[in-house]
Amino acid sequence: MSTAYVNQPSRPTEISTPHFVGRVSVFVKDFHGVTPDGSPPKPDAVYFEGRSRKFAILIEGKFRARAGVKPYSASEVQFGSDFGASCSLAPLVVKPPEADADPVQTTSPTRSRWAPSRPA
């Protein structure tokens, strides 16, 4: 796991696992949290101009080809976020899916910190 740079699109967090390679950019309006290098946080970004959003997590990448495994279709890909009990967003940590034994939610969405997004 690593702490992500926030509101700095030129400094995405790189991800490389046996199944996925890509990068994550994180934006948080009025951010006053921790930075990876201890520098002062950047509280805002051009990203928020003309938008009422409070945060955004942008993921770009591709799944790696694996012998004997067909490519994933859009209906098979799941994404979720774990914001913690208080949703403080500081520090923001990015971790690969392999870090959790079972990343699929097994409890009610209203009683869990895990908020998956699944195709309709």
Backbone as XML, in Angstrom:
<?xml version="1.0"?>
<chain id="A" units="angstrom">
  <residue number="1" name="MET">
    <atom name="N" x="0.841" y="-1.176" z="0.000"/>
    <atom name="CA" x="0.000" y="0.000" z="0.000"/>
    <atom name="C" x="0.888" y="1.242" z="0.000"/>
  </residue>
  <residue number="2" name="SER">
    <atom name="N" x="0.319" y="2.319" z="-0.536"/>
    <atom name="CA" x="1.054" y="3.572" z="-0.539"/>
    <atom name="C" x="0.075" y="4.734" z="-0.410"/>
  </residue>
  <residue number="3" name="THR">
    <atom name="N" x="0.568" y="5.838" z="0.109"/>
    <atom name="CA" x="-0.235" y="7.046" z="0.209"/>
    <atom name="C" x="-0.248" y="7.716" z="-1.160"/>
  </residue>
  <residue number="4" name="ALA">
    <atom name="N" x="-1.405" y="8.147" z="-1.615"/>
    <atom name="CA" x="-1.543" y="8.743" z="-2.944"/>
    <atom name="C" x="-1.366" y="10.252" z="-2.893"/>
  </residue>
  <residue number="5" name="TYR">
    <atom name="N" x="-0.822" y="10.803" z="-3.970"/>
    <atom name="CA" x="-0.831" y="12.256" z="-4.129"/>
    <atom name="C" x="-2.259" y="12.665" z="-4.445"/>
  </residue>
  <residue number="6" name="VAL">
    <atom name="N" x="-2.708" y="13.784" z="-3.893"/>
    <atom name="CA" x="-4.074" y="14.261" z="-4.085"/>
    <atom name="C" x="-4.042" y="15.607" z="-4.806"/>
  </residue>
  <residue number="7" name="ASN">
    <atom name="N" x="-4.943" y="15.763" z="-5.768"/>
    <atom name="CA" x="-5.077" y="16.987" z="-6.561"/>
    <atom name="C" x="-3.826" y="17.285" z="-7.389"/>
  </residue>
  <residue number="8" name="GLN">
    <atom name="N" x="-3.102" y="16.243" z="-7.755"/>
    <atom name="CA" x="-1.892" y="16.398" z="-8.566"/>
    <atom name="C" x="-1.946" y="15.408" z="-9.739"/>
  </residue>
  <residue number="9" name="PRO">
    <atom name="N" x="-2.668" y="15.761" z="-10.824"/>
    <atom name="CA" x="-2.834" y="14.830" z="-11.936"/>
    <atom name="C" x="-1.517" y="14.425" z="-12.604"/>
  </residue>
  <residue number="10" name="SER">
    <atom name="N" x="-0.476" y="15.213" z="-12.427"/>
    <atom name="CA" x="0.817" y="14.856" z="-13.021"/>
    <atom name="C" x="1.583" y="13.838" z="-12.167"/>
  </residue>
  <residue number="11" name="ARG">
    <atom name="N" x="1.018" y="13.457" z="-11.002"/>
    <atom name="CA" x="1.669" y="12.496" z="-10.113"/>
    <atom name="C" x="0.703" y="11.377" z="-9.719"/>
  </residue>
  <residue number="12" name="PRO">
    <atom name="N" x="0.239" y="10.583" z="-10.699"/>
    <atom name="CA" x="-0.679" y="9.483" z="-10.362"/>
    <atom name="C" x="0.044" y="8.393" z="-9.578"/>
  </residue>
  <residue number="13" name="THR">
    <atom name="N" x="-0.721" y="7.602" z="-8.855"/>
    <atom name="CA" x="-0.174" y="6.440" z="-8.157"/>
    <atom name="C" x="-0.144" y="5.286" z="-9.145"/>
  </residue>
  <residue number="14" name="GLU">
    <atom name="N" x="1.033" y="4.733" z="-9.371"/>
    <atom name="CA" x="1.192" y="3.625" z="-10.312"/>
    <atom name="C" x="0.793" y="2.322" z="-9.635"/>
  </residue>
  <residue number="15" name="ILE">
    <atom name="N" x="0.086" y="1.464" z="-10.379"/>
    <atom name="CA" x="-0.335" y="0.159" z="-9.879"/>
    <atom name="C" x="0.176" y="-0.906" z="-10.841"/>
  </residue>
  <residue number="16" name="SER">
    <atom name="N" x="0.790" y="-1.933" z="-10.295"/>
    <atom name="CA" x="1.237" y="-3.053" z="-11.116"/>
    <atom name="C" x="1.088" y="-4.332" z="-10.308"/>
  </residue>
  <residue number="17" name="THR">
    <atom name="N" x="0.143" y="-5.172" z="-10.727"/>
    <atom name="CA" x="-0.092" y="-6.455" z="-10.067"/>
    <atom name="C" x="-0.019" y="-7.547" z="-11.138"/>
  </residue>
  <residue number="18" name="PRO">
    <atom name="N" x="-0.051" y="-8.797" z="-10.751"/>
    <atom name="CA" x="-0.047" y="-9.854" z="-11.762"/>
    <atom name="C" x="-1.249" y="-9.791" z="-12.710"/>
  </residue>
  <residue number="19" name="HIS">
    <atom name="N" x="-2.330" y="-9.106" z="-12.294"/>
    <atom name="CA" x="-3.553" y="-9.084" z="-13.100"/>
    <atom name="C" x="-3.877" y="-7.728" z="-13.721"/>
  </residue>
  <residue number="20" name="PHE">
    <atom name="N" x="-3.259" y="-6.642" z="-13.221"/>
    <atom name="CA" x="-3.641" y="-5.301" z="-13.676"/>
    <atom name="C" x="-2.428" y="-4.382" z="-13.637"/>
  </residue>
  <residue number="21" name="VAL">
    <atom name="N" x="-2.338" y="-3.490" z="-14.619"/>
    <atom name="CA" x="-1.309" y="-2.453" z="-14.619"/>
    <atom name="C" x="-1.992" y="-1.138" z="-14.988"/>
  </residue>
  <residue number="22" name="GLY">
    <atom name="N" x="-1.675" y="-0.067" z="-14.258"/>
    <atom name="CA" x="-2.302" y="1.215" z="-14.541"/>
    <atom name="C" x="-1.903" y="2.266" z="-13.541"/>
  </residue>
  <residue number="23" name="ARG">
    <atom name="N" x="-2.757" y="3.276" z="-13.437"/>
    <atom name="CA" x="-2.485" y="4.372" z="-12.503"/>
    <atom name="C" x="-3.788" y="4.950" z="-11.977"/>
  </residue>
  <residue number="24" name="VAL">
    <atom name="N" x="-3.684" y="5.587" z="-10.819"/>
    <atom name="CA" x="-4.842" y="6.171" z="-10.141"/>
    <atom name="C" x="-4.540" y="7.636" z="-9.843"/>
  </residue>
  <residue number="25" name="SER">
    <atom name="N" x="-5.464" y="8.517" z="-10.195"/>
    <atom name="CA" x="-5.377" y="9.927" z="-9.824"/>
    <atom name="C" x="-6.514" y="10.215" z="-8.850"/>
  </residue>
  <residue number="26" name="VAL">
    <atom name="N" x="-6.193" y="10.934" z="-7.786"/>
    <atom name="CA" x="-7.160" y="11.210" z="-6.726"/>
    <atom name="C" x="-7.343" y="12.717" z="-6.584"/>
  </residue>
  <residue number="27" name="PHE">
    <atom name="N" x="-8.610" y="13.134" z="-6.496"/>
    <atom name="CA" x="-8.936" y="14.540" z="-6.314"/>
    <atom name="C" x="-9.889" y="14.673" z="-5.124"/>
  </residue>
  <residue number="28" name="VAL">
    <atom name="N" x="-9.578" y="15.583" z="-4.205"/>
    <atom name="CA" x="-10.423" y="15.836" z="-3.038"/>
    <atom name="C" x="-10.514" y="17.346" z="-2.859"/>
  </residue>
  <residue number="29" name="LYS">
    <atom name="N" x="-11.729" y="17.877" z="-2.924"/>
    <atom name="CA" x="-11.930" y="19.318" z="-2.755"/>
    <atom name="C" x="-11.588" y="19.722" z="-1.315"/>
  </residue>
  <residue number="30" name="ASP">
    <atom name="N" x="-10.899" y="20.833" z="-1.173"/>
    <atom name="CA" x="-10.482" y="21.354" z="0.145"/>
    <atom name="C" x="-9.635" y="20.345" z="0.904"/>
  </residue>
  <residue number="31" name="PHE">
    <atom name="N" x="-8.737" y="19.663" z="0.213"/>
    <atom name="CA" x="-7.889" y="18.640" z="0.827"/>
    <atom name="C" x="-6.822" y="19.277" z="1.719"/>
  </residue>
  <residue number="32" name="HIS">
    <atom name="N" x="-6.716" y="18.771" z="2.953"/>
    <atom name="CA" x="-5.705" y="19.241" z="3.904"/>
    <atom name="C" x="-5.052" y="18.057" z="4.599"/>
  </residue>
  <residue number="33" name="GLY">
    <atom name="N" x="-4.893" y="16.963" z="3.883"/>
    <atom name="CA" x="-4.378" y="15.728" z="4.471"/>
    <atom name="C" x="-2.884" y="15.541" z="4.299"/>
  </residue>
  <residue number="34" name="VAL">
    <atom name="N" x="-2.482" y="14.277" z="4.315"/>
    <atom name="CA" x="-1.086" y="13.863" z="4.280"/>
    <atom name="C" x="-0.647" y="13.643" z="2.834"/>
  </residue>
  <residue number="35" name="THR">
    <atom name="N" x="0.598" y="13.993" z="2.535"/>
    <atom name="CA" x="1.165" y="13.731" z="1.214"/>
    <atom name="C" x="2.264" y="12.672" z="1.345"/>
  </residue>
  <residue number="36" name="PRO">
    <atom name="N" x="2.551" y="11.939" z="0.271"/>
    <atom name="CA" x="3.552" y="10.876" z="0.348"/>
    <atom name="C" x="4.948" y="11.354" z="0.740"/>
  </residue>
  <residue number="37" name="ASP">
    <atom name="N" x="5.307" y="12.574" z="0.314"/>
    <atom name="CA" x="6.656" y="13.069" z="0.595"/>
    <atom name="C" x="6.710" y="14.093" z="1.729"/>
  </residue>
  <residue number="38" name="GLY">
    <atom name="N" x="5.583" y="14.301" z="2.413"/>
    <atom name="CA" x="5.551" y="15.242" z="3.531"/>
    <atom name="C" x="5.438" y="16.695" z="3.110"/>
  </residue>
  <residue number="39" name="SER">
    <atom name="N" x="5.296" y="16.962" z="1.827"/>
    <atom name="CA" x="5.151" y="18.339" z="1.357"/>
    <atom name="C" x="3.770" y="18.873" z="1.732"/>
  </residue>
  <residue number="40" name="PRO">
    <atom name="N" x="3.574" y="20.193" z="1.690"/>
    <atom name="CA" x="2.247" y="20.747" z="1.995"/>
    <atom name="C" x="1.208" y="20.207" z="1.007"/>
  </residue>
  <residue number="41" name="PRO">
    <atom name="N" x="0.015" y="19.875" z="1.473"/>
    <atom name="CA" x="-1.017" y="19.352" z="0.567"/>
    <atom name="C" x="-1.524" y="20.428" z="-0.379"/>
  </residue>
  <residue number="42" name="LYS">
    <atom name="N" x="-1.959" y="19.998" z="-1.548"/>
    <atom name="CA" x="-2.570" y="20.898" z="-2.528"/>
    <atom name="C" x="-4.079" y="20.842" z="-2.285"/>
  </residue>
  <residue number="43" name="PRO">
    <atom name="N" x="-4.686" y="21.918" z="-1.746"/>
    <atom name="CA" x="-6.091" y="21.850" z="-1.317"/>
    <atom name="C" x="-7.117" y="21.770" z="-2.436"/>
  </residue>
  <residue number="44" name="ASP">
    <atom name="N" x="-6.772" y="22.146" z="-3.672"/>
    <atom name="CA" x="-7.760" y="22.147" z="-4.736"/>
    <atom name="C" x="-7.104" y="21.843" z="-6.071"/>
  </residue>
  <residue number="45" name="ALA">
    <atom name="N" x="-7.916" y="21.656" z="-7.108"/>
    <atom name="CA" x="-7.415" y="21.356" z="-8.442"/>
    <atom name="C" x="-8.339" y="21.945" z="-9.495"/>
  </residue>
  <residue number="46" name="VAL">
    <atom name="N" x="-7.815" y="22.181" z="-10.671"/>
    <atom name="CA" x="-8.605" y="22.669" z="-11.799"/>
    <atom name="C" x="-9.772" y="21.725" z="-12.064"/>
  </residue>
  <residue number="47" name="TYR">
    <atom name="N" x="-9.595" y="20.463" z="-11.747"/>
    <atom name="CA" x="-10.639" y="19.450" z="-11.944"/>
    <atom name="C" x="-11.995" y="19.897" z="-11.385"/>
  </residue>
  <residue number="48" name="PHE">
    <atom name="N" x="-12.013" y="20.632" z="-10.275"/>
    <atom name="CA" x="-13.262" y="21.000" z="-9.607"/>
    <atom name="C" x="-13.931" y="22.246" z="-10.190"/>
  </residue>
  <residue number="49" name="GLU">
    <atom name="N" x="-13.267" y="22.975" z="-11.066"/>
    <atom name="CA" x="-13.861" y="24.188" z="-11.632"/>
    <atom name="C" x="-15.139" y="23.844" z="-12.399"/>
  </residue>
  <residue number="50" name="GLY">
    <atom name="N" x="-16.238" y="24.484" z="-12.036"/>
    <atom name="CA" x="-17.514" y="24.252" z="-12.694"/>
    <atom name="C" x="-18.211" y="22.965" z="-12.288"/>
  </residue>
  <residue number="51" name="ARG">
    <atom name="N" x="-17.700" y="22.288" z="-11.255"/>
    <atom name="CA" x="-18.294" y="21.046" z="-10.775"/>
    <atom name="C" x="-18.624" y="21.162" z="-9.293"/>
  </residue>
  <residue number="52" name="SER">
    <atom name="N" x="-19.674" y="20.481" z="-8.869"/>
    <atom name="CA" x="-20.037" y="20.497" z="-7.453"/>
    <atom name="C" x="-19.522" y="19.262" z="-6.723"/>
  </residue>
  <residue number="53" name="ARG">
    <atom name="N" x="-18.717" y="18.454" z="-7.393"/>
    <atom name="CA" x="-18.190" y="17.234" z="-6.771"/>
    <atom name="C" x="-17.268" y="17.561" z="-5.610"/>
  </residue>
  <residue number="54" name="LYS">
    <atom name="N" x="-17.206" y="16.626" z="-4.673"/>
    <atom name="CA" x="-16.327" y="16.771" z="-3.511"/>
    <atom name="C" x="-15.060" y="15.944" z="-3.649"/>
  </residue>
  <residue number="55" name="PHE">
    <atom name="N" x="-15.127" y="14.842" z="-4.418"/>
    <atom name="CA" x="-13.942" y="14.021" z="-4.645"/>
    <atom name="C" x="-14.119" y="13.208" z="-5.926"/>
  </residue>
  <residue number="56" name="ALA">
    <atom name="N" x="-13.005" y="12.702" z="-6.430"/>
    <atom name="CA" x="-13.027" y="11.814" z="-7.598"/>
    <atom name="C" x="-11.810" y="10.905" z="-7.531"/>
  </residue>
  <residue number="57" name="ILE">
    <atom name="N" x="-11.997" y="9.675" z="-7.927"/>
    <atom name="CA" x="-10.906" y="8.713" z="-8.037"/>
    <atom name="C" x="-10.930" y="8.213" z="-9.476"/>
  </residue>
  <residue number="58" name="LEU">
    <atom name="N" x="-9.898" y="8.534" z="-10.244"/>
    <atom name="CA" x="-9.832" y="8.174" z="-11.655"/>
    <atom name="C" x="-8.831" y="7.039" z="-11.835"/>
  </residue>
  <residue number="59" name="ILE">
    <atom name="N" x="-9.268" y="5.958" z="-12.446"/>
    <atom name="CA" x="-8.421" y="4.788" z="-12.647"/>
    <atom name="C" x="-8.270" y="4.556" z="-14.145"/>
  </residue>
  <residue number="60" name="GLU">
    <atom name="N" x="-7.038" y="4.385" z="-14.574"/>
    <atom name="CA" x="-6.740" y="4.100" z="-15.971"/>
    <atom name="C" x="-5.783" y="2.922" z="-16.011"/>
  </residue>
  <residue number="61" name="GLY">
    <atom name="N" x="-6.059" y="1.949" z="-16.849"/>
    <atom name="CA" x="-5.152" y="0.825" z="-16.938"/>
    <atom name="C" x="-5.719" y="-0.299" z="-17.770"/>
  </residue>
  <residue number="62" name="LYS">
    <atom name="N" x="-5.053" y="-1.444" z="-17.689"/>
    <atom name="CA" x="-5.527" y="-2.600" z="-18.441"/>
    <atom name="C" x="-5.237" y="-3.875" z="-17.656"/>
  </residue>
  <residue number="63" name="PHE">
    <atom name="N" x="-6.075" y="-4.857" z="-17.909"/>
    <atom name="CA" x="-5.867" y="-6.164" z="-17.309"/>
    <atom name="C" x="-4.815" y="-6.889" z="-18.124"/>
  </residue>
  <residue number="64" name="ARG">
    <atom name="N" x="-3.938" y="-7.577" z="-17.447"/>
    <atom name="CA" x="-2.877" y="-8.329" z="-18.127"/>
    <atom name="C" x="-3.442" y="-9.628" z="-18.693"/>
  </residue>
  <residue number="65" name="ALA">
    <atom name="N" x="-2.918" y="-10.012" z="-19.834"/>
    <atom name="CA" x="-3.301" y="-11.292" z="-20.433"/>
    <atom name="C" x="-2.714" y="-12.415" z="-19.573"/>
  </residue>
  <residue number="66" name="ARG">
    <atom name="N" x="-3.505" y="-13.464" z="-19.370"/>
    <atom name="CA" x="-3.043" y="-14.621" z="-18.600"/>
    <atom name="C" x="-3.317" y="-15.882" z="-19.397"/>
  </residue>
  <residue number="67" name="ALA">
    <atom name="N" x="-2.348" y="-16.769" z="-19.417"/>
    <atom name="CA" x="-2.489" y="-18.022" z="-20.150"/>
    <atom name="C" x="-3.697" y="-18.801" z="-19.641"/>
  </residue>
  <residue number="68" name="GLY">
    <atom name="N" x="-4.545" y="-19.239" z="-20.557"/>
    <atom name="CA" x="-5.702" y="-20.050" z="-20.193"/>
    <atom name="C" x="-6.883" y="-19.271" z="-19.657"/>
  </residue>
  <residue number="69" name="VAL">
    <atom name="N" x="-6.780" y="-17.925" z="-19.588"/>
    <atom name="CA" x="-7.874" y="-17.093" z="-19.070"/>
    <atom name="C" x="-8.322" y="-16.152" z="-20.181"/>
  </residue>
  <residue number="70" name="LYS">
    <atom name="N" x="-9.616" y="-16.194" z="-20.511"/>
    <atom name="CA" x="-10.121" y="-15.301" z="-21.559"/>
    <atom name="C" x="-10.148" y="-13.864" z="-21.032"/>
  </residue>
  <residue number="71" name="PRO">
    <atom name="N" x="-10.047" y="-12.873" z="-21.920"/>
    <atom name="CA" x="-10.102" y="-11.471" z="-21.478"/>
    <atom name="C" x="-11.413" y="-11.182" z="-20.741"/>
  </residue>
  <residue number="72" name="TYR">
    <atom name="N" x="-11.353" y="-10.271" z="-19.780"/>
    <atom name="CA" x="-12.547" y="-9.890" z="-19.028"/>
    <atom name="C" x="-13.481" y="-9.066" z="-19.910"/>
  </residue>
  <residue number="73" name="SER">
    <atom name="N" x="-14.785" y="-9.234" z="-19.714"/>
    <atom name="CA" x="-15.760" y="-8.360" z="-20.364"/>
    <atom name="C" x="-16.156" y="-7.280" z="-19.360"/>
  </residue>
  <residue number="74" name="ALA">
    <atom name="N" x="-16.785" y="-6.214" z="-19.834"/>
    <atom name="CA" x="-17.184" y="-5.121" z="-18.946"/>
    <atom name="C" x="-18.130" y="-5.599" z="-17.846"/>
  </residue>
  <residue number="75" name="SER">
    <atom name="N" x="-18.950" y="-6.609" z="-18.118"/>
    <atom name="CA" x="-19.898" y="-7.077" z="-17.110"/>
    <atom name="C" x="-19.219" y="-7.906" z="-16.009"/>
  </residue>
  <residue number="76" name="GLU">
    <atom name="N" x="-17.955" y="-8.266" z="-16.206"/>
    <atom name="CA" x="-17.240" y="-9.056" z="-15.199"/>
    <atom name="C" x="-16.348" y="-8.201" z="-14.290"/>
  </residue>
  <residue number="77" name="VAL">
    <atom name="N" x="-16.169" y="-6.935" z="-14.619"/>
    <atom name="CA" x="-15.278" y="-6.065" z="-13.864"/>
    <atom name="C" x="-16.056" y="-5.389" z="-12.746"/>
  </residue>
  <residue number="78" name="GLN">
    <atom name="N" x="-15.497" y="-5.414" z="-11.542"/>
    <atom name="CA" x="-16.120" y="-4.768" z="-10.387"/>
    <atom name="C" x="-15.133" y="-3.780" z="-9.784"/>
  </residue>
  <residue number="79" name="PHE">
    <atom name="N" x="-15.663" y="-2.693" z="-9.259"/>
    <atom name="CA" x="-14.850" y="-1.677" z="-8.617"/>
    <atom name="C" x="-15.520" y="-1.303" z="-7.312"/>
  </residue>
  <residue number="80" name="GLY">
    <atom name="N" x="-14.743" y="-1.081" z="-6.284"/>
    <atom name="CA" x="-15.320" y="-0.683" z="-5.005"/>
    <atom name="C" x="-14.371" y="0.221" z="-4.258"/>
  </residue>
  <residue number="81" name="SER">
    <atom name="N" x="-14.891" y="0.883" z="-3.258"/>
    <atom name="CA" x="-14.095" y="1.793" z="-2.443"/>
    <atom name="C" x="-14.338" y="1.500" z="-0.973"/>
  </residue>
  <residue number="82" name="ASP">
    <atom name="N" x="-13.286" y="1.543" z="-0.196"/>
    <atom name="CA" x="-13.379" y="1.374" z="1.254"/>
    <atom name="C" x="-12.944" y="2.687" z="1.875"/>
  </residue>
  <residue number="83" name="PHE">
    <atom name="N" x="-13.913" y="3.472" z="2.349"/>
    <atom name="CA" x="-13.612" y="4.802" z="2.858"/>
    <atom name="C" x="-13.325" y="4.853" z="4.347"/>
  </residue>
  <residue number="84" name="GLY">
    <atom name="N" x="-13.382" y="3.744" z="5.033"/>
    <atom name="CA" x="-13.130" y="3.766" z="6.464"/>
    <atom name="C" x="-14.378" y="4.159" z="7.234"/>
  </residue>
  <residue number="85" name="ALA">
    <atom name="N" x="-14.319" y="4.015" z="8.531"/>
    <atom name="CA" x="-15.490" y="4.237" z="9.380"/>
    <atom name="C" x="-15.974" y="5.681" z="9.344"/>
  </residue>
  <residue number="86" name="SER">
    <atom name="N" x="-15.063" y="6.654" z="9.325"/>
    <atom name="CA" x="-15.490" y="8.042" z="9.390"/>
    <atom name="C" x="-15.403" y="8.767" z="8.060"/>
  </residue>
  <residue number="87" name="CYS">
    <atom name="N" x="-14.851" y="8.125" z="7.040"/>
    <atom name="CA" x="-14.702" y="8.734" z="5.720"/>
    <atom name="C" x="-13.897" y="10.025" z="5.800"/>
  </residue>
  <residue number="88" name="SER">
    <atom name="N" x="-12.803" y="10.004" z="6.555"/>
    <atom name="CA" x="-11.999" y="11.204" z="6.730"/>
    <atom name="C" x="-11.147" y="11.528" z="5.506"/>
  </residue>
  <residue number="89" name="LEU">
    <atom name="N" x="-10.831" y="10.542" z="4.673"/>
    <atom name="CA" x="-10.049" y="10.679" z="3.465"/>
    <atom name="C" x="-8.601" y="11.091" z="3.699"/>
  </residue>
  <residue number="90" name="ALA">
    <atom name="N" x="-8.120" y="11.029" z="4.909"/>
    <atom name="CA" x="-6.720" y="11.371" z="5.149"/>
    <atom name="C" x="-6.129" y="10.399" z="6.141"/>
  </residue>
  <residue number="91" name="PRO">
    <atom name="N" x="-5.041" y="9.731" z="5.864"/>
    <atom name="CA" x="-4.432" y="9.703" z="4.538"/>
    <atom name="C" x="-5.190" y="8.773" z="3.601"/>
  </residue>
  <residue number="92" name="LEU">
    <atom name="N" x="-5.114" y="9.058" z="2.326"/>
    <atom name="CA" x="-5.766" y="8.216" z="1.329"/>
    <atom name="C" x="-4.768" y="7.163" z="0.882"/>
  </residue>
  <residue number="93" name="VAL">
    <atom name="N" x="-5.138" y="5.911" z="0.970"/>
    <atom name="CA" x="-4.242" y="4.807" z="0.665"/>
    <atom name="C" x="-4.809" y="4.002" z="-0.494"/>
  </residue>
  <residue number="94" name="VAL">
    <atom name="N" x="-3.960" y="3.671" z="-1.441"/>
    <atom name="CA" x="-4.356" y="2.856" z="-2.583"/>
    <atom name="C" x="-3.745" y="1.482" z="-2.407"/>
  </residue>
  <residue number="95" name="LYS">
    <atom name="N" x="-4.564" y="0.438" z="-2.530"/>
    <atom name="CA" x="-4.031" y="-0.911" z="-2.399"/>
    <atom name="C" x="-4.568" y="-1.784" z="-3.517"/>
  </residue>
  <residue number="96" name="PRO">
    <atom name="N" x="-3.769" y="-2.750" z="-3.942"/>
    <atom name="CA" x="-4.230" y="-3.636" z="-5.006"/>
    <atom name="C" x="-5.300" y="-4.583" z="-4.499"/>
  </residue>
  <residue number="97" name="PRO">
    <atom name="N" x="-6.163" y="-5.101" z="-5.394"/>
    <atom name="CA" x="-7.236" y="-5.993" z="-4.978"/>
    <atom name="C" x="-6.738" y="-7.238" z="-4.249"/>
  </residue>
  <residue number="98" name="GLU">
    <atom name="N" x="-5.528" y="-7.684" z="-4.570"/>
    <atom name="CA" x="-5.002" y="-8.895" z="-3.943"/>
    <atom name="C" x="-4.773" y="-8.722" z="-2.438"/>
  </residue>
  <residue number="99" name="ALA">
    <atom name="N" x="-4.802" y="-7.468" z="-1.954"/>
    <atom name="CA" x="-4.563" y="-7.211" z="-0.535"/>
    <atom name="C" x="-5.695" y="-7.746" z="0.341"/>
  </residue>
  <residue number="100" name="ASP">
    <atom name="N" x="-6.872" y="-7.910" z="-0.224"/>
    <atom name="CA" x="-8.014" y="-8.444" z="0.515"/>
    <atom name="C" x="-8.304" y="-9.853" z="0.026"/>
  </residue>
  <residue number="101" name="ALA">
    <atom name="N" x="-8.568" y="-10.745" z="0.946"/>
    <atom name="CA" x="-8.868" y="-12.131" z="0.565"/>
    <atom name="C" x="-10.166" y="-12.208" z="-0.228"/>
  </residue>
  <residue number="102" name="ASP">
    <atom name="N" x="-11.186" y="-11.426" z="0.163"/>
    <atom name="CA" x="-12.477" y="-11.446" z="-0.507"/>
    <atom name="C" x="-12.948" y="-10.011" z="-0.729"/>
  </residue>
  <residue number="103" name="PRO">
    <atom name="N" x="-12.588" y="-9.375" z="-1.875"/>
    <atom name="CA" x="-12.971" y="-7.989" z="-2.085"/>
    <atom name="C" x="-14.448" y="-7.792" z="-2.407"/>
  </residue>
  <residue number="104" name="VAL">
    <atom name="N" x="-15.198" y="-8.863" z="-2.586"/>
    <atom name="CA" x="-16.617" y="-8.745" z="-2.889"/>
    <atom name="C" x="-17.392" y="-8.545" z="-1.592"/>
  </residue>
  <residue number="105" name="GLN">
    <atom name="N" x="-18.296" y="-7.599" z="-1.590"/>
    <atom name="CA" x="-19.074" y="-7.288" z="-0.389"/>
    <atom name="C" x="-19.938" y="-8.479" z="0.012"/>
  </residue>
  <residue number="106" name="THR">
    <atom name="N" x="-19.919" y="-8.798" z="1.294"/>
    <atom name="CA" x="-20.721" y="-9.923" z="1.775"/>
    <atom name="C" x="-21.768" y="-9.484" z="2.792"/>
  </residue>
  <residue number="107" name="THR">
    <atom name="N" x="-21.840" y="-8.186" z="3.082"/>
    <atom name="CA" x="-22.857" y="-7.684" z="4.012"/>
    <atom name="C" x="-23.696" y="-6.630" z="3.315"/>
  </residue>
  <residue number="108" name="SER">
    <atom name="N" x="-24.729" y="-6.193" z="3.977"/>
    <atom name="CA" x="-25.629" y="-5.182" z="3.428"/>
    <atom name="C" x="-24.853" y="-3.903" z="3.124"/>
  </residue>
  <residue number="109" name="PRO">
    <atom name="N" x="-25.109" y="-3.240" z="1.967"/>
    <atom name="CA" x="-24.416" y="-2.001" z="1.636"/>
    <atom name="C" x="-24.603" y="-0.910" z="2.682"/>
  </residue>
  <residue number="110" name="THR">
    <atom name="N" x="-25.720" y="-0.917" z="3.393"/>
    <atom name="CA" x="-25.962" y="0.115" z="4.386"/>
    <atom name="C" x="-25.224" y="-0.149" z="5.694"/>
  </residue>
  <residue number="111" name="ARG">
    <atom name="N" x="-24.681" y="-1.356" z="5.857"/>
    <atom name="CA" x="-23.993" y="-1.690" z="7.103"/>
    <atom name="C" x="-22.503" y="-1.945" z="6.882"/>
  </residue>
  <residue number="112" name="SER">
    <atom name="N" x="-22.019" y="-1.688" z="5.680"/>
    <atom name="CA" x="-20.634" y="-1.977" z="5.349"/>
    <atom name="C" x="-19.912" y="-0.725" z="4.882"/>
  </residue>
  <residue number="113" name="ARG">
    <atom name="N" x="-18.599" y="-0.668" z="5.141"/>
    <atom name="CA" x="-17.795" y="0.435" z="4.637"/>
    <atom name="C" x="-17.442" y="0.202" z="3.172"/>
  </residue>
  <residue number="114" name="TRP">
    <atom name="N" x="-17.596" y="-0.998" z="2.671"/>
    <atom name="CA" x="-17.236" y="-1.372" z="1.309"/>
    <atom name="C" x="-18.366" y="-0.986" z="0.374"/>
  </residue>
  <residue number="115" name="ALA">
    <atom name="N" x="-18.102" y="-0.166" z="-0.618"/>
    <atom name="CA" x="-19.146" y="0.328" z="-1.526"/>
    <atom name="C" x="-18.836" y="-0.089" z="-2.951"/>
  </residue>
  <residue number="116" name="PRO">
    <atom name="N" x="-19.248" y="-1.313" z="-3.335"/>
    <atom name="CA" x="-18.916" y="-1.783" z="-4.684"/>
    <atom name="C" x="-19.800" y="-1.149" z="-5.748"/>
  </residue>
  <residue number="117" name="SER">
    <atom name="N" x="-19.279" y="-1.145" z="-6.957"/>
    <atom name="CA" x="-20.048" y="-0.699" z="-8.113"/>
    <atom name="C" x="-20.105" y="-1.860" z="-9.084"/>
  </residue>
  <residue number="118" name="ARG">
    <atom name="N" x="-21.293" y="-2.266" z="-9.442"/>
    <atom name="CA" x="-21.473" y="-3.408" z="-10.334"/>
    <atom name="C" x="-22.315" y="-2.979" z="-11.526"/>
  </residue>
  <residue number="119" name="PRO">
    <atom name="N" x="-22.065" y="-3.585" z="-12.711"/>
    <atom name="CA" x="-22.898" y="-3.250" z="-13.867"/>
    <atom name="C" x="-24.357" y="-3.629" z="-13.606"/>
  </residue>
  <residue number="120" name="ALA">
    <atom name="N" x="-25.272" y="-2.835" z="-14.144"/>
    <atom name="CA" x="-26.707" y="-3.104" z="-13.950"/>
    <atom name="C" x="-27.161" y="-4.274" z="-14.792"/>
  </residue>
</chain>
